[in-house]
Amino acid sequence: MENGPVGFIGLGTMGAPMAANLARSGQAVVAWTRTPRDEPGLRAAGVSCASSAAAVFAQAEPVILM
């Protein structure tokens, strides 16, 4: 896709599936979760995990908050 990454902050019950579905569809997604144990599943779906919420805002527009 020509668009830049979509950001996600808040990858719980709603955010994680939404971010994963976007990534699986070919959209670049960068996300931050405060629960590092969730990162392997997100990475497997094609989501790029950022080191902080600020890093998501620096890389993506728009940013979706859950």
Backbone as CSV, one residue per row, in Angstrom:
resi,resn,N_x,N_y,N_z,CA_x,CA_y,CA_z,C_x,C_y,C_z
1,MET,0.837,-1.186,0.000,0.000,0.000,0.000,0.879,1.245,0.000
2,GLU,0.368,2.293,-0.557,1.139,3.530,-0.637,1.069,4.333,0.654
3,ASN,0.064,4.107,1.454,-0.092,4.850,2.698,0.961,4.425,3.705
4,GLY,1.255,5.332,4.624,2.159,4.995,5.715,1.474,4.091,6.712
5,PRO,2.183,3.741,7.760,1.603,2.827,8.734,0.468,3.463,9.535
6,VAL,-0.446,2.605,9.937,-1.497,2.964,10.881,-0.974,2.575,12.248
7,GLY,-1.158,3.433,13.234,-0.701,3.144,14.585,-1.828,2.636,15.471
8,PHE,-1.480,1.755,16.382,-2.422,1.260,17.380,-1.776,1.346,18.747
9,ILE,-2.495,1.916,19.680,-2.092,1.920,21.079,-3.288,1.383,21.853
10,GLY,-3.048,0.326,22.587,-4.128,-0.355,23.298,-4.503,-1.612,22.533
11,LEU,-3.834,-2.691,22.848,-3.990,-3.922,22.086,-4.614,-5.015,22.942
12,GLY,-5.729,-4.691,23.508,-6.454,-5.664,24.312,-7.454,-6.435,23.476
13,THR,-8.595,-6.675,24.041,-9.633,-7.491,23.420,-10.074,-6.957,22.069
14,MET,-10.147,-5.651,21.913,-10.584,-5.070,20.641,-9.410,-4.667,19.754
15,GLY,-8.401,-4.058,20.332,-7.312,-3.502,19.538,-6.444,-4.533,18.849
16,ALA,-6.107,-5.620,19.531,-5.229,-6.633,18.934,-5.825,-7.261,17.679
17,PRO,-7.092,-7.706,17.709,-7.654,-8.271,16.477,-7.766,-7.251,15.342
18,MET,-8.070,-6.005,15.686,-8.180,-4.980,14.647,-6.817,-4.731,13.997
19,ALA,-5.777,-4.603,14.815,-4.429,-4.373,14.282,-3.975,-5.564,13.440
20,ALA,-4.225,-6.773,13.932,-3.821,-7.975,13.193,-4.552,-8.081,11.858
21,ASN,-5.834,-7.793,11.835,-6.600,-7.867,10.583,-6.095,-6.851,9.567
22,LEU,-5.792,-5.648,10.024,-5.242,-4.648,9.105,-3.911,-5.117,8.531
23,ALA,-3.049,-5.645,9.392,-1.740,-6.108,8.931,-1.891,-7.260,7.942
24,ARG,-2.779,-8.179,8.230,-2.991,-9.318,7.326,-3.530,-8.877,5.965
25,SER,-4.217,-7.742,5.936,-4.770,-7.244,4.672,-3.732,-6.494,3.839
26,GLY,-2.533,-6.306,4.400,-1.484,-5.627,3.667,-1.174,-4.226,4.144
27,GLN,-1.935,-3.715,5.079,-1.688,-2.381,5.622,-0.527,-2.449,6.611
28,ALA,0.405,-1.536,6.517,1.483,-1.451,7.504,0.891,-0.986,8.827
29,VAL,1.226,-1.674,9.894,0.706,-1.355,11.223,1.869,-1.326,12.197
30,VAL,1.943,-0.265,12.973,2.909,-0.173,14.067,2.102,0.013,15.348
31,ALA,2.478,-0.734,16.387,1.661,-0.739,17.591,2.523,-0.790,18.841
32,TRP,1.936,-0.405,19.941,2.587,-0.523,21.242,1.593,-1.142,22.203
33,THR,2.077,-2.110,22.957,1.277,-2.733,23.999,2.052,-2.688,25.309
34,ARG,1.359,-2.456,26.387,2.047,-2.447,27.679,2.253,-3.865,28.208
35,THR,1.762,-4.852,27.462,1.891,-6.256,27.853,2.801,-6.961,26.847
36,PRO,4.118,-6.990,27.103,5.067,-7.551,26.133,4.786,-9.003,25.739
37,ARG,4.126,-9.776,26.573,3.858,-11.178,26.216,2.916,-11.289,25.019
38,ASP,2.211,-10.203,24.670,1.314,-10.202,23.515,2.050,-9.962,22.197
39,GLU,3.285,-9.480,22.266,4.004,-9.102,21.049,4.242,-10.241,20.057
40,PRO,4.610,-11.457,20.483,4.859,-12.508,19.490,3.654,-12.786,18.583
41,GLY,2.465,-12.813,19.130,1.279,-13.036,18.310,1.023,-11.902,17.341
42,LEU,1.282,-10.681,17.781,1.108,-9.529,16.903,2.133,-9.546,15.780
43,ARG,3.371,-9.851,16.123,4.432,-9.924,15.102,4.121,-11.013,14.078
44,ALA,3.567,-12.129,14.553,3.211,-13.229,13.639,2.148,-12.792,12.632
45,ALA,1.305,-11.838,13.028,0.265,-11.320,12.136,0.788,-10.230,11.214
46,GLY,2.039,-9.784,11.430,2.619,-8.760,10.572,2.643,-7.370,11.167
47,VAL,2.320,-7.257,12.453,2.325,-5.966,13.139,3.744,-5.667,13.612
48,SER,4.193,-4.449,13.390,5.480,-3.996,13.893,5.256,-3.423,15.291
49,CYS,5.992,-3.926,16.278,5.810,-3.486,17.654,6.823,-2.402,18.008
50,ALA,6.335,-1.273,18.459,7.178,-0.144,18.840,7.574,-0.262,20.306
51,SER,8.609,0.456,20.688,9.120,0.405,22.058,8.345,1.295,23.023
52,SER,7.524,2.210,22.482,6.750,3.109,23.342,5.578,3.693,22.559
53,ALA,4.659,4.277,23.293,3.535,4.952,22.641,4.034,6.138,21.825
54,ALA,5.028,6.835,22.344,5.586,7.976,21.613,6.184,7.531,20.278
55,ALA,6.787,6.355,20.251,7.360,5.842,19.005,6.276,5.568,17.976
56,VAL,5.111,5.133,18.423,3.999,4.914,17.490,3.588,6.240,16.867
57,PHE,3.427,7.275,17.691,3.035,8.587,17.168,4.087,9.156,16.225
58,ALA,5.349,8.836,16.448,6.409,9.343,15.577,6.421,8.658,14.217
59,GLN,5.872,7.436,14.140,5.949,6.651,12.912,4.651,6.590,12.111
60,ALA,3.529,6.833,12.762,2.248,6.540,12.111,1.271,7.702,12.154
61,GLU,0.434,7.726,11.138,-0.692,8.649,11.101,-1.729,8.006,10.191
62,PRO,-2.882,7.702,10.653,-3.462,7.995,11.966,-3.012,6.999,13.019
63,VAL,-3.302,7.347,14.284,-3.069,6.468,15.409,-4.424,6.189,16.058
64,ILE,-4.720,4.923,16.254,-5.988,4.502,16.855,-5.724,4.129,18.309
65,LEU,-6.522,4.687,19.207,-6.395,4.412,20.640,-7.561,3.564,21.102
66,MET,-7.268,2.500,21.827,-8.320,1.630,22.373,-8.260,1.696,23.876
